[in-house]
Amino acid sequence: MCVLRLYAVGYSAPAQAGIVNDFGLSNSEYGVFGSVLTIGAMIGALTSGRLADSLGRKTTMGLAAIIGIVGWFTIYFANGATMLYLGRVLLGYCTGVLSYVVPVFISEIAPKDLRGGLASSNQLFICSGCSAAYIIGALLSWRSLVLVGLVPCAFLLVGLLFIPESPRWLVSASGTFLGCFLTGLSFYFKAQGVYAQLVPTLALYGISIFSIEIKAIAGSLVTLVSWIGSFAISYSFNFLMDWNSAGTFFLFSAASLVTVLFVARLVPETKGKALEEIQESFT
């Protein structure tokens, strides 16, 4: 799933020559093809938290993989720029959803002493996917690269059959269902005029067991901001390089320095803490 995300992002670079020659795209039109993926990723980021909470982590990952497969086939059978753009938007949606749900799934199923290592492995495989696109792209045509992109999607769908659902999501979903059911039952009894003494008790108890976590909203927002930054960089990179090649990377290094200072001064340490302990430290 990690390779899938960055393979889709890195695909546009090695495929550029072949697609431009076959479709006669201008540099600006191909620039849209390269950057429009981030538009789909923004949409995916906005919906990822709600999907993951409503459908579950596994189902959401499976849905993202299917959308990714449709996106790759749309590019493969494209007969013009419009279908190319559509395929990239679908791939972007897939990567945007996975950018949220994969780290959440890892954090929820991993023991606290392994969580950091597994999160690092996630990032390693993400970078490996991007590198794979560049390396394989030197050997294959752009359509053959599409077929290679289908492989991680297929592996993800098969792999989901052998992993459990997040236990934390199962508990949260069960609590949400019970809360809705009891609250609805209280309103039904009130409307029917029966069991009047139970109405306030059921309503209060039902409301009290709703989850108060804002992980879905906060996680979607973080993922959205990340992809907005990706869009800004991918769209402006050529313009920045025309302006000043050295200055471009000095700007990137300055942004990285600001990030380091922000993390060092303001972000709390979570090493060795369970998710419940981390949440409790903020309350």
C-alpha positions as CSV (number, residue, x, y, z in Angstrom):
1,M,0.0,0.0,0.0
2,C,2.9,2.3,0.7
3,V,4.6,1.5,-2.6
4,L,1.3,2.1,-4.4
5,R,1.0,5.7,-3.2
6,L,4.4,7.0,-4.3
7,Y,4.6,4.9,-7.4
8,A,1.5,6.8,-8.6
9,V,3.2,10.1,-7.7
10,G,6.5,9.2,-9.4
11,Y,4.9,7.8,-12.5
12,S,4.6,11.1,-14.3
13,A,8.3,11.7,-14.6
14,P,9.4,8.6,-16.5
15,A,6.2,8.5,-18.5
16,Q,6.5,12.1,-19.7
17,A,8.4,11.5,-23.0
18,G,6.1,8.7,-24.2
19,I,2.8,10.4,-23.3
20,V,3.9,13.8,-24.8
21,N,4.9,12.0,-28.0
22,D,1.8,9.9,-28.3
23,F,-0.8,12.6,-27.4
24,G,1.1,15.8,-28.5
25,L,0.7,17.5,-25.1
26,S,2.4,20.8,-24.5
27,N,4.7,21.2,-21.5
28,S,1.9,23.1,-19.6
29,E,-0.7,20.4,-20.5
30,Y,1.7,17.7,-19.2
31,G,2.3,19.9,-16.1
32,V,-1.4,19.6,-15.4
33,F,-1.2,15.8,-15.8
34,G,1.6,15.7,-13.3
35,S,0.1,18.0,-10.7
36,V,-3.6,17.1,-11.0
37,L,-3.0,14.0,-8.9
38,T,-2.7,16.2,-5.9
39,I,-6.1,17.6,-6.5
40,G,-7.6,14.1,-6.3
41,A,-5.4,13.6,-3.2
42,M,-6.9,16.7,-1.5
43,I,-10.4,15.3,-2.2
44,G,-9.3,11.9,-0.8
45,A,-7.9,13.6,2.3
46,L,-11.1,15.4,3.0
47,T,-13.1,12.2,2.8
48,S,-10.6,9.8,4.3
49,G,-11.4,10.3,8.0
50,R,-15.1,9.9,7.5
51,L,-14.7,6.8,5.3
52,A,-12.3,5.2,7.7
53,D,-14.6,5.8,10.7
54,S,-17.8,4.7,8.8
55,L,-16.6,1.7,6.8
56,G,-13.6,0.6,8.8
57,R,-9.9,0.8,8.1
58,K,-9.7,-2.4,6.0
59,T,-12.7,-1.6,3.9
60,T,-11.5,1.9,3.2
61,M,-8.1,0.6,2.1
62,G,-9.8,-1.9,-0.2
63,L,-12.0,0.8,-1.7
64,A,-8.9,3.0,-2.3
65,A,-7.2,0.1,-4.0
66,I,-10.2,-0.4,-6.3
67,I,-10.3,3.3,-7.2
68,G,-6.6,3.1,-7.9
69,I,-7.1,0.2,-10.3
70,V,-9.8,2.1,-12.1
71,G,-7.5,5.1,-12.3
72,W,-4.6,3.1,-13.8
73,F,-6.9,1.5,-16.4
74,T,-8.3,5.0,-17.3
75,I,-4.8,6.1,-18.1
76,Y,-3.9,2.9,-20.0
77,F,-7.0,3.2,-22.3
78,A,-6.8,7.0,-22.5
79,N,-7.3,8.5,-26.0
80,G,-6.8,12.1,-25.0
81,A,-5.8,14.5,-22.3
82,T,-9.2,14.4,-20.6
83,M,-9.0,10.7,-19.8
84,L,-5.4,11.1,-18.7
85,Y,-6.4,13.8,-16.3
86,L,-9.3,11.8,-15.0
87,G,-7.1,8.8,-14.4
88,R,-4.6,10.9,-12.4
89,V,-7.4,12.4,-10.3
90,L,-8.6,8.9,-9.4
91,L,-5.1,7.8,-8.5
92,G,-4.8,11.0,-6.5
93,Y,-8.0,10.1,-4.6
94,C,-6.6,6.7,-3.9
95,T,-3.3,8.1,-2.5
96,G,-5.0,10.8,-0.5
97,V,-7.2,8.2,1.3
98,L,-4.3,5.9,1.9
99,S,-2.1,8.7,3.2
100,Y,-4.5,9.0,6.1
101,V,-5.8,5.5,6.8
102,V,-2.5,3.6,6.5
103,P,-0.7,5.5,9.3
104,V,-3.9,5.3,11.4
105,F,-4.2,1.6,10.9
106,I,-0.5,1.0,11.8
107,S,-0.8,3.1,14.9
108,E,-3.9,1.3,16.1
109,I,-2.7,-2.3,15.6
110,A,1.0,-1.9,16.5
111,P,2.3,-2.4,20.1
112,K,3.6,0.9,21.5
113,D,7.2,-0.4,21.4
114,L,7.0,-1.3,17.7
115,R,4.9,1.6,16.5
116,G,7.8,3.9,15.7
117,G,9.6,1.2,13.7
118,L,6.5,0.3,11.7
119,A,5.8,3.9,10.9
120,S,9.4,4.3,9.7
121,S,9.0,1.2,7.5
122,N,5.9,2.8,6.1
123,Q,7.9,5.9,5.0
124,L,10.7,3.7,3.7
125,F,8.3,1.8,1.4
126,I,6.7,5.0,0.3
127,C,10.1,6.3,-0.9
128,S,10.9,2.9,-2.4
129,G,7.7,3.2,-4.5
130,C,8.8,6.5,-6.0
131,S,12.3,5.2,-6.7
132,A,10.8,2.1,-8.3
133,A,8.8,4.3,-10.7
134,Y,12.0,6.1,-11.9
135,I,14.0,2.9,-12.2
136,I,11.4,0.8,-14.0
137,G,10.5,3.8,-16.1
138,A,13.9,3.8,-17.7
139,L,13.2,0.3,-19.1
140,L,9.5,0.2,-20.0
141,S,7.0,2.3,-22.0
142,W,4.4,4.5,-20.3
143,R,1.6,2.0,-20.9
144,S,3.7,-0.9,-19.5
145,L,4.4,1.3,-16.4
146,V,0.7,1.4,-15.9
147,L,0.5,-2.4,-15.8
148,V,3.3,-2.4,-13.2
149,G,1.2,0.1,-11.2
150,L,-1.6,-2.3,-11.0
151,V,0.5,-4.9,-9.1
152,P,0.6,-3.0,-5.7
153,C,-3.2,-2.5,-5.9
154,A,-3.7,-6.2,-6.5
155,F,-1.3,-7.1,-3.6
156,L,-3.2,-4.7,-1.3
157,L,-6.6,-6.3,-2.1
158,V,-5.2,-9.8,-1.5
159,G,-3.3,-8.8,1.6
160,L,-6.4,-7.3,3.2
161,L,-7.9,-10.8,3.3
162,F,-5.2,-11.9,5.8
163,I,-5.1,-9.0,8.2
164,P,-7.5,-8.2,11.0
165,E,-9.6,-5.0,11.3
166,S,-8.3,-2.4,13.8
167,P,-9.6,-3.5,17.2
168,R,-9.8,0.2,18.3
169,W,-12.1,0.9,15.3
170,L,-14.2,-2.1,16.2
171,V,-14.7,-0.8,19.8
172,S,-15.4,2.7,18.6
173,A,-17.9,1.5,15.9
174,S,-19.7,-0.7,18.4
175,G,-19.9,2.2,20.9
176,T,-21.3,4.5,18.2
177,F,-23.8,1.9,17.1
178,L,-25.0,1.3,20.7
179,G,-25.2,5.0,21.3
180,C,-27.3,5.7,18.3
181,F,-29.5,2.7,19.0
182,L,-30.2,3.7,22.6
183,T,-30.8,7.4,21.8
184,G,-33.1,6.4,19.0
185,L,-34.9,4.0,21.3
186,S,-35.5,6.7,23.8
187,F,-37.1,9.0,21.2
188,Y,-39.3,6.1,20.0
189,F,-40.5,5.4,23.5
190,K,-41.2,9.1,24.0
191,A,-43.3,9.3,20.8
192,Q,-45.2,6.1,21.7
193,G,-45.8,7.4,25.3
194,V,-44.5,4.1,26.9
195,Y,-41.7,3.5,29.4
196,A,-41.6,7.2,30.1
197,Q,-39.4,6.7,33.2
198,L,-36.7,5.1,30.9
199,V,-36.7,7.8,28.2
200,P,-34.2,10.3,29.9
201,T,-32.0,7.4,31.1
202,L,-31.7,5.9,27.7
203,A,-31.0,9.3,26.0
204,L,-28.4,10.2,28.6
205,Y,-26.6,6.9,28.5
206,G,-26.7,6.7,24.7
207,I,-25.2,10.2,24.3
208,S,-22.6,9.6,26.9
209,I,-21.0,6.6,25.1
210,F,-20.4,8.3,21.8
211,S,-16.7,8.6,21.0
212,I,-15.3,12.1,21.7
213,E,-12.2,11.5,19.5
214,I,-11.7,14.0,16.7
215,K,-9.1,11.8,14.9
216,A,-11.1,11.6,11.7
217,I,-11.5,15.4,11.3
218,A,-7.9,16.2,12.5
219,G,-6.3,13.5,10.5
220,S,-8.2,14.5,7.3
221,L,-7.1,18.1,7.9
222,V,-3.5,17.2,8.3
223,T,-3.5,15.0,5.2
224,L,-5.3,17.8,3.2
225,V,-2.7,20.4,4.2
226,S,0.1,17.9,3.2
227,W,-1.4,17.5,-0.3
228,I,-2.0,21.2,-0.7
229,G,1.7,21.6,-0.1
230,S,2.5,18.8,-2.6
231,F,0.4,20.6,-5.2
232,A,2.1,23.9,-4.6
233,I,5.5,22.3,-5.0
234,S,4.7,20.2,-8.0
235,Y,3.0,23.0,-9.9
236,S,5.6,25.7,-9.1
237,F,8.8,23.7,-9.3
238,N,9.6,24.4,-13.0
239,F,8.9,28.1,-12.5
240,L,11.2,28.2,-9.4
241,M,13.9,26.4,-11.3
242,D,13.7,28.9,-14.2
243,W,13.9,31.7,-11.6
244,N,17.0,30.3,-9.7
245,S,18.0,26.7,-9.4
246,A,20.1,27.1,-6.3
247,G,17.6,29.4,-4.7
248,T,14.9,26.8,-5.2
249,F,16.6,24.3,-3.0
250,F,17.7,26.9,-0.5
251,L,13.9,27.6,-0.1
252,F,13.2,23.9,0.4
253,S,16.0,23.6,2.9
254,A,14.7,26.7,4.8
255,A,11.3,25.1,5.0
256,S,12.8,21.9,6.3
257,L,14.7,23.9,9.0
258,V,11.5,25.5,10.1
259,T,9.9,22.1,10.4
260,V,12.8,20.8,12.6
261,L,12.5,23.8,14.9
262,F,8.7,23.4,15.1
263,V,9.0,19.8,16.0
264,A,11.8,20.4,18.5
265,R,10.0,23.2,20.4
266,L,6.3,22.4,20.1
267,V,5.6,18.7,19.3
268,P,5.4,16.4,22.4
269,E,7.2,13.1,22.5
270,T,5.0,10.0,21.9
271,K,7.7,7.3,22.1
272,G,6.8,4.3,24.3
273,K,3.2,5.6,24.9
274,A,0.0,3.9,24.1
275,L,-2.6,5.8,22.0
276,E,-4.8,6.2,25.1
277,E,-1.9,7.7,27.0
278,I,-1.1,10.1,24.2
279,Q,-4.8,11.2,24.1
280,E,-4.9,11.6,27.9
281,S,-1.8,13.8,27.9
282,F,-3.7,16.4,25.8
283,T,-6.8,16.5,28.1
